[in-house]
Amino acid sequence: MFSSHFFDLQQTRRQFLGRSATGLGTVALASLLSPGLFSAVAEAAARQDTWRGLVNPLHRAATAKRVIWLGMAGGPSHLETFDYKPKLGEMDGQPMPESFTKGQPIAQLQGKELKCLGPQHTFSRYGKSGQEISDLFPHISTIADDICIIRSMQTEQINHDPAQTFMNTGTSISGRPSMGSWVLYGLGSECENLPGFVVLTSAGGGQNQPIAARQWHSGFLPSRFQGVQFQSKGDAVLYVGRPAGVTEGRQRDVVDAVNALNRLSDGNVDNPEIATRISQYEMAFRMQSSVPDLVDFSDEPQYIRELYGTDGGDGSFASNCLLARRLAERGVRFIQLYHRGWDHHGGVKQGTATTAKLVDRASAALVLDLKQRGMLEDTLIIWGGEFGRTPMAQGDGRDHHIKGFSIWLAGGGIQGGITHGATDELGYYAVQDKVHVHDFHATLLQCLGIDHKRLTYRFQGREFRLTDVSGNVVEPILV
């Protein structure tokens, strides 16, 4: 549709009426003479509107085609999951040495008496690699030789929303493009009938930390690159069904007519958002056929459902993991899952046990399922939160912590069965092979065949990129 800016700057009323009459009259005449012509032209234009990516050819050989990000929202405690600290256990209840904490950013423990809280769960070594993993994860432990655990992650923001923003966009300033948007901008989508960037959410096991939609927004990139949230229960996409009495042909006519008007406007103002509007009308039309098939799990064998622990459609993390595999099969480029349940300021022992049980089985199942289908080698899986938790107690819980925490990766050119980096003996500081969020983003893009320094977008007189002005690829974890 025409914007007020278009009316004000481009046309007088007489020009608008004259041009509209001529343009629509020509379109109407063409459609009468050849009924199939209009639809064919619209479909051809829609195909031209499909974004194939800025990085073409790739900057380097890619080891991954797609990303599945398993976001553990709320900040899982590395000390109960992937970074065992027996010395911290020995100091349980004792004052935290001031040499660690003096002058350091502390969230809700600021000004409080700081005492050590030992690991609340046991750890064991698993696989041929002997990866040290918490016994909270009986299923993830079975894929120990497939995953790379990074124990030296560091970030810059100590509260949830800015930390999520930093992890997703490389800056704490709201309004910048998310990493999924950068990837879609750089590589485009391999899927014609679904968005290239899809987001799924689930909750359970702890405080359900809110997740804002701006975490998957396109920022200053054209809005065609933003993530599309699918509902975890009910219709995956709202209004995906046609209203009663509306046939596919009638809806096709409406979409074609609206897009024709949008193209007339775009020819005058050359606004990328109009091109987005056109492509999204087409995508919405195609999704009416593709989405119902996507979320119908009846074709999944029973052993696959048992592997994930779900029959699908129940809004659980397990259901979302199975849906993520189906999205990956259909060519979706970036799939981001959030499980909101890792914010354990109190009751960290029981809380981590409960939340881990909700995500453990399906996380491992996703790796195993992709592996048996030959897809793990070109799918990069990432598991982790926005930060870790303090070695100091907050009652019987832990506060936010940014100086050292853990994540794991699998597939997509990542070495399996290795641990990279380390924190000190109490799990406070990353002290060996530190990995900043910018380094992590640079490595993600490297796996996808993108040089993080060359994927840029000019905005307000400056070339922006996901890694801002820093970031180094973590070469030792790559195959």
C-alpha positions in Angstrom: 0.0 0.0 0.0 1.1 3.6 -0.5 2.6 5.5 2.4 1.9 9.1 3.4 5.5 9.8 2.5 4.8 8.6 -1.0 1.8 10.8 -1.4 3.6 13.9 0.0 6.8 13.7 -2.0 6.1 11.8 -5.2 2.7 12.6 -6.6 -0.1 15.1 -6.8 -3.7 13.9 -6.5 -4.2 14.2 -10.3 -0.9 12.3 -11.0 -2.0 9.5 -8.6 -5.4 9.1 -10.2 -4.0 9.2 -13.7 -1.2 6.7 -13.1 -3.4 4.4 -11.0 -6.1 4.3 -13.7 -3.5 3.6 -16.4 -1.6 1.0 -14.5 -4.6 -0.9 -13.1 -6.4 -0.7 -16.4 -3.4 -2.2 -18.2 -3.2 -5.0 -15.6 -6.9 -5.7 -15.8 -6.8 -5.8 -19.6 -3.8 -8.2 -19.6 -5.5 -10.5 -17.1 -8.7 -10.6 -19.2 -6.8 -11.5 -22.4 -4.6 -14.1 -20.7 -5.9 -15.2 -17.3 -2.8 -17.1 -16.4 -0.4 -14.3 -17.3 -0.9 -12.2 -14.2 -0.3 -15.1 -11.8 2.8 -16.2 -13.7 4.3 -12.7 -13.6 3.6 -12.5 -9.9 5.2 -15.8 -9.2 8.2 -14.9 -11.3 8.5 -11.6 -9.5 8.2 -13.4 -6.2 11.1 -15.7 -7.2 13.2 -12.7 -8.1 12.4 -11.3 -4.6 13.9 -14.4 -2.9 17.1 -13.3 -1.2 20.0 -15.5 -2.2 22.6 -13.9 0.1 25.2 -11.1 0.0 28.1 -13.5 0.4 28.1 -15.1 -3.0 30.5 -16.8 -3.5 31.4 -17.7 0.1 34.5 -16.0 1.6 35.9 -19.5 2.5 34.9 -23.1 2.4 31.9 -23.7 4.7 31.6 -26.6 7.1 28.1 -25.7 8.1 25.0 -24.8 6.1 22.6 -24.1 9.0 22.6 -23.3 12.7 20.4 -24.7 15.4 20.8 -22.6 18.6 19.6 -24.2 21.8 19.3 -21.1 24.0 19.2 -21.9 27.7 17.6 -18.6 28.8 18.3 -17.5 32.4 21.9 -18.5 32.7 22.7 -22.1 33.5 25.2 -22.6 36.3 28.4 -23.9 34.8 29.3 -25.2 38.2 26.4 -27.7 38.1 26.6 -28.6 34.5 29.9 -28.6 32.6 32.6 -27.2 34.8 33.4 -29.3 37.9 35.3 -27.5 40.7 36.2 -29.8 43.6 38.2 -27.0 45.3 35.0 -24.9 45.5 33.4 -27.9 47.2 36.2 -28.0 49.7 35.5 -24.3 50.5 31.8 -24.7 50.8 30.4 -22.2 53.3 33.8 -20.4 53.7 34.2 -16.7 52.8 34.9 -16.1 49.1 38.5 -14.8 48.8 38.4 -11.1 48.2 41.2 -11.4 45.6 38.6 -12.8 43.2 35.7 -10.4 43.8 37.2 -7.0 44.7 36.2 -4.4 42.2 34.3 -6.9 40.1 30.7 -6.5 38.8 28.3 -8.5 40.9 24.6 -8.3 40.3 22.3 -8.9 43.3 25.1 -9.9 45.7 26.6 -6.4 45.7 27.3 -5.4 49.3 26.4 -8.9 50.7 28.7 -11.3 52.6 30.1 -13.5 50.0 30.5 -17.2 50.8 31.5 -20.1 48.6 28.8 -22.6 47.5 30.2 -25.9 46.4 29.0 -27.9 43.4 25.5 -29.2 44.1 25.8 -32.2 41.8 28.4 -34.9 41.0 30.3 -35.1 37.8 31.7 -38.1 35.9 33.8 -38.7 32.8 32.1 -39.9 29.7 33.0 -41.3 26.3 36.3 -42.2 24.9 37.3 -38.6 25.3 36.6 -38.6 29.0 34.6 -35.4 28.9 33.7 -34.3 32.4 29.9 -33.7 32.5 27.4 -33.3 35.4 25.4 -36.4 36.2 22.3 -34.2 35.6 22.7 -35.0 31.9 22.5 -38.8 31.4 21.6 -38.3 27.8 24.0 -35.5 26.8 26.8 -37.6 28.4 26.2 -40.3 25.8 27.2 -37.8 23.0 30.3 -36.7 24.9 32.5 -37.6 21.9 30.4 -35.5 19.6 30.5 -32.2 21.5 33.0 -29.5 22.2 32.7 -27.9 25.6 33.9 -24.4 25.9 34.6 -23.6 29.6 36.0 -20.1 29.1 33.2 -18.0 27.7 33.0 -14.4 28.8 30.4 -11.7 28.2 30.0 -8.0 29.1 26.4 -7.7 30.5 25.4 -8.9 33.9 21.6 -8.6 33.7 19.4 -10.9 31.7 17.9 -8.6 29.0 21.1 -6.8 28.0 23.1 -10.1 28.3 20.6 -11.8 25.9 20.9 -8.7 23.6 24.7 -8.9 23.7 24.7 -12.7 23.0 22.2 -12.3 20.1 23.5 -9.1 18.5 27.0 -8.5 19.7 26.1 -5.3 21.5 24.0 -4.3 24.5 22.4 -1.5 22.4 18.9 -2.5 21.5 17.9 -2.1 17.8 20.9 -3.9 16.2 20.5 -7.0 14.0 20.4 -10.4 15.6 22.9 -13.1 14.6 20.2 -15.0 12.8 19.4 -11.9 10.8 23.0 -11.4 9.9 23.3 -15.0 8.8 20.2 -14.8 6.6 21.4 -11.5 5.2 24.8 -13.0 4.4 23.7 -16.4 3.0 20.0 -16.2 2.2 17.6 -19.1 2.6 17.5 -22.5 1.0 13.8 -22.8 1.6 11.1 -21.3 -0.6 8.1 -22.1 1.5 9.2 -21.3 5.0 11.1 -18.3 6.6 14.9 -18.6 6.7 15.1 -17.7 10.4 12.6 -19.4 12.8 12.3 -19.0 16.6 10.7 -21.4 19.1 10.2 -21.0 22.8 9.4 -23.3 25.8 9.6 -22.9 29.5 9.8 -24.9 32.7 12.1 -25.8 35.7 12.8 -22.4 37.2 12.0 -18.7 36.9 10.7 -18.2 33.4 12.9 -15.3 32.4 11.1 -13.2 29.7 12.4 -13.2 26.2 11.7 -10.1 24.1 11.0 -10.3 20.4 13.8 -7.8 19.7 16.2 -10.7 20.4 15.5 -12.0 16.9 14.8 -8.7 15.2 16.6 -7.5 12.1 17.5 -4.1 13.5 18.7 -1.8 10.8 18.7 -4.6 8.2 15.6 -4.8 6.0 12.9 -6.5 8.0 12.8 -9.4 5.6 15.7 -10.8 7.6 14.1 -10.8 11.0 13.2 -14.1 12.8 9.7 -15.5 12.7 8.4 -16.9 15.9 6.4 -20.1 15.6 4.0 -21.0 18.3 4.9 -24.1 20.3 1.3 -25.2 20.8 -1.7 -25.0 18.5 -1.2 -23.4 15.1 2.5 -22.9 14.6 1.7 -19.6 12.7 -1.4 -17.5 13.6 -4.0 -17.3 10.9 -2.3 -19.8 8.8 -5.6 -21.3 7.8 -7.9 -19.6 5.3 -11.2 -18.2 6.5 -14.4 -20.2 5.7 -15.5 -19.6 2.1 -12.1 -18.3 0.8 -10.6 -20.6 -1.8 -6.9 -20.8 -2.7 -7.7 -19.1 -6.1 -9.5 -16.2 -4.5 -6.7 -15.6 -2.0 -4.2 -15.8 -4.8 -6.1 -13.0 -6.6 -5.9 -10.8 -3.5 -2.2 -11.4 -3.0 -1.5 -10.7 -6.6 -3.4 -7.5 -6.6 -1.9 -6.2 -3.4 1.6 -7.1 -4.6 0.9 -5.4 -8.0 0.1 -2.2 -6.1 3.2 -2.5 -3.9 5.3 -2.9 -7.0 3.9 0.3 -8.5 4.8 2.1 -5.3 8.3 0.5 -5.2 9.0 1.7 -8.7 8.6 5.2 -7.5 10.2 5.2 -4.0 12.6 2.2 -4.2 12.0 1.4 -0.5 13.4 -2.0 0.6 10.5 -2.4 3.1 8.1 -2.5 0.1 10.1 -5.4 -1.3 9.9 -7.0 2.1 6.2 -6.6 2.1 5.9 -8.2 -1.3 8.1 -11.2 -0.4 6.2 -11.7 2.9 2.8 -11.7 1.3 4.1 -14.4 -1.0 5.8 -16.3 1.9 2.5 -16.2 3.9 0.6 -17.6 1.0 3.0 -20.5 0.5 3.2 -21.2 4.3 -0.5 -22.0 4.2 0.5 -25.3 2.5 3.9 -25.9 4.0 3.2 -25.2 7.7 0.5 -27.8 8.3 2.7 -30.5 6.8 5.6 -29.3 8.9 3.9 -29.6 12.2 2.1 -32.9 11.5 4.4 -35.4 13.3 2.3 -38.4 12.3 4.9 -39.4 9.7 7.6 -39.6 12.4 8.5 -43.3 13.3 7.8 -44.3 16.9 11.5 -44.8 17.6 12.1 -41.1 16.7 9.4 -39.9 19.0 10.8 -42.1 21.8 14.3 -40.7 21.1 13.1 -37.2 21.7 10.6 -38.1 24.3 7.6 -36.4 22.7 4.8 -37.0 20.2 5.1 -33.3 19.3 2.8 -30.3 19.6 2.8 -30.1 23.4 4.8 -26.9 23.6 7.8 -28.6 25.2 11.5 -28.2 24.5 11.5 -31.8 23.2 8.7 -31.0 20.7 10.6 -27.9 19.6 13.8 -29.9 19.1 12.0 -32.4 16.8 10.4 -29.5 15.0 13.9 -27.9 14.6 15.1 -31.1 12.9 12.1 -30.9 10.5 12.8 -27.2 9.8 16.5 -28.0 9.1 15.5 -30.8 6.7 13.4 -28.2 4.8 16.2 -25.8 4.4 15.6 -23.3 7.1 19.0 -21.5 7.7 18.9 -20.4 11.3 16.7 -22.1 14.0 16.7 -20.7 17.5 15.1 -22.4 20.4 14.8 -20.7 23.8 14.1 -22.7 27.0 13.1 -20.3 29.7 13.9 -22.0 33.0 17.5 -21.5 34.1 17.3 -18.5 36.4 18.2 -20.1 39.8 18.8 -17.4 42.3 17.5 -19.8 44.9 17.2 -23.6 45.1 19.9 -24.2 42.5 20.3 -27.9 43.4 16.7 -28.9 42.7 16.2 -26.2 40.1 19.0 -27.3 37.9 17.9 -30.9 38.3 14.4 -30.1 37.2 15.4 -27.9 34.3 18.1 -30.3 33.0 15.6 -33.1 32.9 13.4 -31.1 30.6 16.2 -30.4 28.0 18.7 -33.2 28.4 17.0 -36.0 26.4 15.9 -33.9 23.5 19.3 -32.0 23.2 21.1 -35.3 22.8 18.4 -36.7 20.5 18.8 -33.8 18.1 22.5 -34.5 17.8 21.9 -38.3 17.4 19.0 -37.8 14.9 20.9 -35.4 12.7 24.0 -37.7 12.8 22.0 -40.8 11.7 20.6 -38.7 8.8 24.0 -37.5 7.7 23.0 -33.9 8.6 25.2 -33.3 11.6 28.3 -32.7 9.6 26.8 -29.5 8.0 24.5 -28.4 10.9 26.1 -26.4 13.7 24.4 -27.0 17.0 25.0 -24.6 19.9 23.8 -25.1 23.5 24.2 -22.4 26.2 22.8 -19.4 28.0 23.6 -15.7 28.2 26.0 -16.1 31.2 26.8 -18.4 34.0 26.3 -18.3 37.8 28.5 -17.2 40.7 30.7 -19.5 42.8 29.3 -17.5 45.7 26.0 -18.4 47.3 22.8 -16.4 47.1 21.0 -18.3 49.9 20.8 -21.7 48.3 21.1 -20.3 44.8 23.6 -18.5 42.6 23.7 -14.9 41.2 24.5 -13.9 37.6 28.1 -14.3 36.5 29.9 -13.0 33.3 33.6 -13.7 33.9 33.6 -17.4 33.0 30.9 -19.9 31.9 30.3 -22.9 29.7 28.6 -23.7 26.5 28.8 -26.7 24.1 28.8 -27.1 20.3 28.4 -30.0 17.9 28.6 -30.7 14.2 29.2 -28.1 11.4 33.0 -28.4 11.4 33.4 -28.4 15.2 35.8 -31.0 16.8 33.9 -33.5 19.0 35.2 -34.9 22.2 37.3 -31.9 23.3 37.2 -29.3 26.0 38.4 -25.8 25.2 39.5 -23.3 27.8 39.3 -23.3 31.6 38.2 -21.3 34.6 40.2 -20.9 37.8 39.9 -23.4 40.7 36.7 -21.8 42.0 35.1 -21.2 38.6 35.2 -17.4 38.8 37.5 -16.2 36.0 38.2 -17.7 32.6 41.9 -18.1 32.8 42.9 -20.2 29.8 42.0 -19.7 26.1 39.3 -17.1 26.9 36.4 -16.9 24.4 34.6 -13.6 24.3 31.1 -13.4 22.7 32.7 -11.6 19.7 35.1 -14.5 19.3 32.2 -16.9 19.4 30.3 -15.0 16.7 33.3 -14.8 14.5 33.7 -18.6 14.8 30.0 -19.2 14.0 30.3 -17.2 10.8 33.6 -18.9 9.9 31.8 -22.3 10.0 29.2 -20.9 7.6 31.9 -19.7 5.2 31.8 -16.1 6.1 34.7 -13.8 7.1 33.2 -11.9 10.0 35.1 -8.7 9.1 33.7 -8.7 5.6 30.0 -9.2 6.4 29.0 -5.6 6.9 26.0 -3.2 6.5 26.3 0.6 6.1 24.1 2.4 8.5 24.3 6.1 9.7 27.6 6.6 7.9 29.3 3.6 9.4 30.0 0.0 8.4 28.5 -2.3 11.0 29.1 -6.0 11.6 28.0 -8.7 14.0 31.4 -8.7 15.8 31.5 -4.9 16.1 35.2 -4.0 15.9 36.7 -7.1 17.5 36.5 -10.9 17.5 38.9 -13.7 16.6 38.0 -17.1 15.2 38.6 -19.8 17.8 40.6 -22.0 15.5 41.5 -24.8 18.0 37.9 -26.1 18.1 37.5 -26.4 14.4 38.1 -29.6 12.4 
